[in-house]
């Protein structure tokens, strides 16, 4: 049976890194749904929640759950659940533990917890390296809306998590923390006539006893 894992956390907490690392463990068995792909159109002022950025422009509020197209998210999750061979659908994003369309489908809930100063530093570096954005604009937007939006719409969802993961940990450490939670969903039943000396690992791979499943 296909299950859904919801992974939430603040901006630049490491939630996408964790979700993608999980997918690489079992690329044919894990489907990814990134909530960042399902914001309403940024050119349609009649949809979503709008705000004024630090440079004075009216912009879609990316830090507000009301800017997510929940209907599109629902369709994406349902489509992933119907995909042949998929054992686990990972839904990651700021609001993965607060959007009803995700929460009601989630069998497992993970929150990636990272100190605010580290998240802000990561975000500024990402803006500089990927978008060539002036870091002063990032800082002003954070102080104007980003900080408060996180406190209201993201941080409280930590209480809904089955597992809280340290976002400053290494990728391997985050995987090691999550795999015991979702491992059974990725382990198909062992056929009655299977050889007793071999075990079925995650994604149905045979493994030798003593080798961590998440390393396969």
Secondary structure, DSSP 8 states (H G I E B T S, - for coil): --EEEEEEESTTSSHHHHHHHHHHHTTTTEEEEEGGGGB--TT-TTSS-EEE-TTS-EEE-TTSGGGB-HHHHHHHHHHHHHSTT--EEEEESTTTTT-HHHHTT-SEEEEEE--HHHHHHHHHHHHHHHH---HHHHHHHIIIIIHHHIIIIIGGGGGG-SEEEETTS-HHHHHHHHHHHHGGGGS----TT--TT-EE-GGG-EE-TTS-GGG-
